[in-house]
Amino acid sequence: MNIPDLPNYHALAVLVITVFALYLFRREDTPLETSSLAVMAILCLLFAFFPFSQNGEHLEPSSLFFGFGHEALITVCSLMIIGHGIVRTGALEPIGRYLAKLWKISPSLSLLLTLILAGTLSAFVNNTPIVVLLLPILISVSLRNNTDSSPILLPMGLATLVGGMTTTIGTSTNLLVVSIASNMNAVEFGLFDFAPIALIACAVAIVYLWLIAPKILPKRAASLPDTSPRLFSAYLTVNEESIANGKTIAEVIALTDGQLKIEGVQRSPDKRTVMLLPDATLINGDRLKVHDYPDRLKEYEMVLGTTLFSGLHKVDDDHPLKADKQTLAEIVIIAGSGVEGRTLQQANFIKKHAISVIALHRAGKAMEIGKNSIGNIPLRIGDILLVQAEPEQLALLKPKPGLLIIDGAEALPQTKKAPIALATLLTVVLSSAFGILPIEISSICGVLVLLLTKCLQWEEVSSALSTQVILIVAASLALGSALMKTGGAEYIAEVFVASSYSLPPGGVLAALMLLLAILTNIVSNNAAAVIGTPIAISVASQLNLPAEPFILAVLFGANLSYATPMAYKTNLLVMNAGGYQFSDFMRIGIPLIILMWVTLSATLNWMYL
């Protein structure tokens, strides 16, 4: 193997920055937005202090900001907004309703139809809304039929990833690869140009997810393991002998080390309400309304010398605590919630929505934190809150953007605007498919239609956008551009070709796809795609072969985000909702990656090489 000569210093510096970027994108303690911004800043500083020119062309540092105005980013943002409009208006509610009915008739056939439906919808709509739509339905069916949800949730989530790679607008990764290929004058892809290749692989994947994956998945307890409330409303009655008798509210709270939270005070005999002022004095017969865990309620009873009542009865073995009209639910934090990066206290979440937060689940398991500390933990997308509230309060929460409520109910929101939102999406897709308008223009026109018809308000538009997506796309485009212009991509391509010199062209293509498949399960799929696309074009050039199959190898490889929960945000949603472990994704995802890799490599080789 002939090792290529080292490239220029700028290319080497960009390659080092690329490795550093991949490291940053993997760190959980640094927000992806911060990492993306850091990469852009470092790149700009490099070319500002150490100018780079080649063939008389100077690379301006400010040109690296072109990603913020790139048509790929405009399209991604527009489609995110349209997808949000689809969910907000309930345009897919009839599909969900009929699917829920079918699950009760034939679970096996229903799973197949669910997988096909999830994949088909994800070809045109961002897969996050699809997962948000289907998760409550499937969990509801499992709860009502007393069946295990483990065999269906993970296959459904992966089916949305499989379907998303069939069109240029299926994922932001597809859009980025297609846009970069166009910018570099390599090849122009239409909406359905690579759909036939992807559909062959999709058919294989759907059969695997339908017949094999459910059988090899172990039974997992969902993150909502039981339906018995854990917080209870009760009354602490002040007696003549109580320590609390004659003390102020502030003094009583201090006796419990600040743990006691009094919701109200009733004073006998007319049960009038006493104002909750710190200096208000408690007297014999006062009833303190409290809402807490059973062990704490009994502790307050002992410390204050009060008597604990539930309703009219003293709490004992014959009259245990009861929490009437309360139900447990899960609230999954998704993009657009407005609380990501903030704590529950900062967002005033608990008081605003009148709910009790019992536990915080992250990465599929409850965090080991004190009950009082939950409100001080900064939330991330994919976190799941185990909450208790009245059903009516949960019903008010369901239409809130950015919150996925899972409580076993089948009701989905639907409005009169649903047909308009659905027609808008179809028009955007068809106008692009038939070459009437480029997708970036048709999608932004679609957003305008949703705003003019009041399907969405401006505040909902902003909540639909993801700062994380915007910055990772812009940073990835800047990194890809720097790699290409300095010759860093060409150097990687030379090393890649030299290391695979004994392989035929089809083997080189398969190796490139496998490399991207591994990379996309470790770092952001957008970053992997943008780094890989210039390399693919350089590899094709050095082999004197058409660039199209190698670009598609990158596109498909970067979409194989199946083996780790952090590879794609919907994987985290499914992981939390189904109680899956990291090993479950590897158990199901690695065979699926191999199946897709073999199928796609063979198909590309047959069609192009």
C-alpha positions, 0 to 999 in steps of 0.5 A, spaced: 500 500 500 502 506 497 501 511 503 499 518 500 504 524 502 501 529 507 497 535 505 498 542 506 498 545 513 491 548 513 488 541 510 491 538 516 489 543 521 482 542 518 482 534 519 484 535 526 478 540 527 474 534 524 476 529 529 475 534 535 468 536 532 467 528 532 469 528 539 465 534 541 459 531 538 459 525 542 460 529 549 453 528 553 456 534 558 456 539 552 450 541 548 450 539 541 449 547 539 455 549 543 459 544 540 457 546 533 458 553 535 465 552 537 467 548 531 464 554 527 468 559 531 475 555 531 474 554 523 473 561 522 479 563 527 483 558 523 482 562 516 482 569 519 489 568 523 492 564 517 489 565 511 489 560 505 489 561 498 489 556 492 490 557 485 489 565 486 482 563 490 482 566 497 478 562 502 474 568 506 472 566 514 466 569 513 464 564 507 463 559 512 457 562 515 453 560 508 450 554 511 445 559 515 442 561 508 443 554 505 437 551 501 438 545 505 437 548 512 431 552 509 428 546 507 429 542 513 426 548 517 420 549 513 419 541 513 419 541 520 414 546 521 409 543 516 410 537 520 409 540 526 402 543 523 400 536 521 401 534 528 398 540 531 391 540 527 391 532 528 391 531 520 393 524 522 388 522 527 384 518 523 390 514 521 391 513 528 384 511 530 383 506 525 390 503 527 388 502 534 382 499 532 385 494 528 390 492 533 385 489 537 383 485 531 389 482 529 396 484 532 400 481 527 397 484 521 397 490 525 404 490 526 406 489 519 401 495 517 404 499 523 411 498 520 409 500 513 405 506 515 411 509 519 416 508 514 411 511 508 409 517 512 417 518 514 418 518 507 415 525 507 414 528 514 420 528 519 420 522 523 419 525 530 412 527 529 410 520 526 413 517 533 410 522 537 403 520 534 404 512 534 407 511 541 401 513 545 397 509 540 401 503 541 402 503 548 395 504 549 393 498 545 398 494 550 395 497 556 388 496 554 389 489 552 394 487 557 400 485 552 407 487 552 409 493 548 417 491 548 416 487 541 412 493 537 415 500 540 423 499 537 421 496 531 416 501 529 421 507 531 426 503 526 421 503 521 421 510 521 428 511 520 428 506 514 422 509 511 426 516 511 431 514 507 427 513 501 426 520 498 430 527 498 426 530 504 425 524 508 431 526 513 435 532 514 441 527 512 438 526 505 437 533 504 444 535 506 448 530 502 443 532 496 445 539 497 452 538 497 453 534 491 449 539 487 453 545 490 460 541 488 457 540 481 457 532 482 450 530 481 443 533 481 438 528 485 430 529 484 425 527 490 424 520 488 431 518 484 434 513 489 427 511 491 427 504 487 434 502 491 431 504 498 425 501 497 428 494 495 432 495 502 426 497 506 422 491 504 428 487 507 428 491 513 420 491 514 420 483 514 426 483 519 422 488 523 416 484 523 417 477 523 424 477 527 426 483 531 419 482 536 422 474 537 429 476 539 427 482 543 427 481 551 421 483 555 422 489 558 418 493 563 416 500 560 418 506 564 411 507 566 411 500 570 404 501 574 398 505 574 397 506 582 399 513 584 404 515 589 403 521 591 397 522 596 392 528 598 391 528 606 390 532 612 394 533 618 389 535 624 392 539 629 390 537 636 391 540 643 397 536 644 400 537 637 407 541 637 404 545 631 399 548 636 400 555 637 406 555 632 406 559 626 406 556 619 413 558 618 415 555 625 411 548 623 415 548 616 421 549 619 420 543 624 420 539 618 426 542 615 422 546 610 420 539 607 412 540 608 408 544 603 401 546 606 396 547 600 391 550 605 388 550 612 381 549 614 379 552 621 373 549 625 367 549 626 365 552 619 371 550 615 373 557 613 380 557 609 386 561 613 390 565 609 397 561 608 401 567 611 408 565 614 406 568 621 399 565 621 398 562 628 395 554 628 390 552 633 387 546 636 382 543 630 386 546 624 386 541 618 393 542 614 391 540 607 398 536 604 400 532 598 406 528 598 409 521 599 406 516 604 412 516 608 413 523 608 406 524 610 407 519 616 413 523 618 410 529 618 404 526 623 410 524 628 414 530 628 408 535 629 404 530 633 398 531 629 393 526 626 393 524 619 386 523 616 384 521 609 377 524 607 373 523 614 377 517 616 384 517 620 389 513 616 390 506 619 390 499 616 383 499 615 383 506 612 389 507 608 391 513 604 387 514 597 388 518 591 382 519 588 381 522 581 389 521 580 393 518 574 400 516 572 402 519 566 409 520 562 411 526 559 416 526 554 420 532 552 421 533 545 423 538 540 419 545 541 417 544 548 421 550 551 424 547 557 430 543 554 436 546 557 432 549 563 430 546 569 422 545 572 423 550 577 426 555 571 420 553 567 415 554 573 413 547 570 409 544 576 405 550 578 403 552 571 400 545 569 398 543 576 402 536 576 406 532 581 413 530 578 414 523 581 421 521 577 425 523 572 427 518 567 433 519 562 437 514 557 431 508 559 432 508 567 430 513 573 435 518 575 438 517 582 436 523 585 432 526 591 425 527 590 426 534 591 432 535 586 428 533 580 426 540 579 433 543 579 436 538 573 436 541 566 432 537 562 434 534 555 430 532 549 428 525 550 427 525 558 421 523 561 417 525 567 413 520 571 407 525 573 401 524 577 395 529 575 388 529 574 385 526 567 382 533 566 389 536 567 393 531 563 387 532 557 389 540 557 397 538 557 396 534 550 395 539 545 402 543 548 407 543 543 414 539 545 410 534 550 409 527 548 403 525 553 403 517 554 397 515 559 394 510 556 388 514 553 387 513 545 384 520 544 388 525 539 387 532 538 384 534 531 381 540 529 377 543 523 384 545 520 387 538 519 385 537 511 388 544 510 395 542 513 394 535 510 393 538 503 399 543 504 403 537 505 401 533 499 402 540 495 409 541 497 411 534 496 407 533 489 410 540 486 417 538 488 416 531 485 413 533 478 419 539 478 414 544 478 418 548 484 424 546 488 423 543 494 426 549 498 421 554 495 415 549 495 416 548 502 417 555 505 410 556 501 407 551 505 409 554 511 406 561 509 399 557 507 399 554 514 400 561 517 395 564 513 390 559 514 391 559 522 393 552 522 399 555 526 401 561 529 408 564 529 409 562 536 408 555 534 413 556 528 418 558 533 417 552 537 417 547 531 424 549 530 430 546 533 436 550 535 440 544 535 438 542 528 440 549 525 447 549 528 449 542 527 447 543 519 450 550 519 457 547 522 457 541 518 456 544 512 462 549 514 466 543 516 465 540 509 466 546 505 473 547 509 475 539 508 474 540 500 477 547 499 483 545 503 484 538 500 483 535 506 477 531 503 481 529 497 487 526 502 482 522 506 479 519 499 487 517 497 488 514 504 481 510 503 483 508 496 490 506 498 487 502 504 482 498 499 487 498 493 485 490 493 478 491 493 474 491 486 470 498 485 464 495 488 468 493 495 470 500 495 463 502 495 461 497 500 467 499 505 465 506 504 458 505 506 460 501 512 464 506 514 459 511 514 454 506 518 459 505 524 460 513 524 453 515 524 452 510 530 457 514 534 456 521 532 451 526 529 448 523 522 448 530 519 456 531 521 457 524 518 454 525 512 457 532 510 464 529 512 463 523 508 460 526 501 466 530 499 470 524 501 465 520 496 466 525 490 474 524 491 474 517 491 469 516 485 474 521 482 480 517 483 477 511 481 475 514 475 468 512 476 461 516 476 460 519 483 452 518 484 453 511 487 458 513 492 454 519 494 448 514 495 453 510 499 454 516 504 447 517 504 444 510 505 450 509 510 449 515 514 442 513 515 443 506 518 442 509 525 440 503 528 445 500 533 445 505 539 439 509 542 443 516 541 444 515 534 438 519 533 433 522 537 427 518 536 431 512 538 431 516 545 424 517 545 422 509 544 428 507 549 424 511 554 417 509 552 419 502 552 424 501 558 429 498 553 436 498 554 442 500 550 443 492 549 436 492 545 438 497 540 445 493 539 441 486 539 436 489 533 440 494 530 446 491 528 443 485 524 439 490 521 445 494 519 448 488 516 442 486 512 441 494 509 448 494 508 449 488 504 442 489 500 444 496 499 451 495 497 449 489 492 443 494 489 448 500 488 453 495 485 448 492 480 445 498 478 451 503 477 458 498 477 
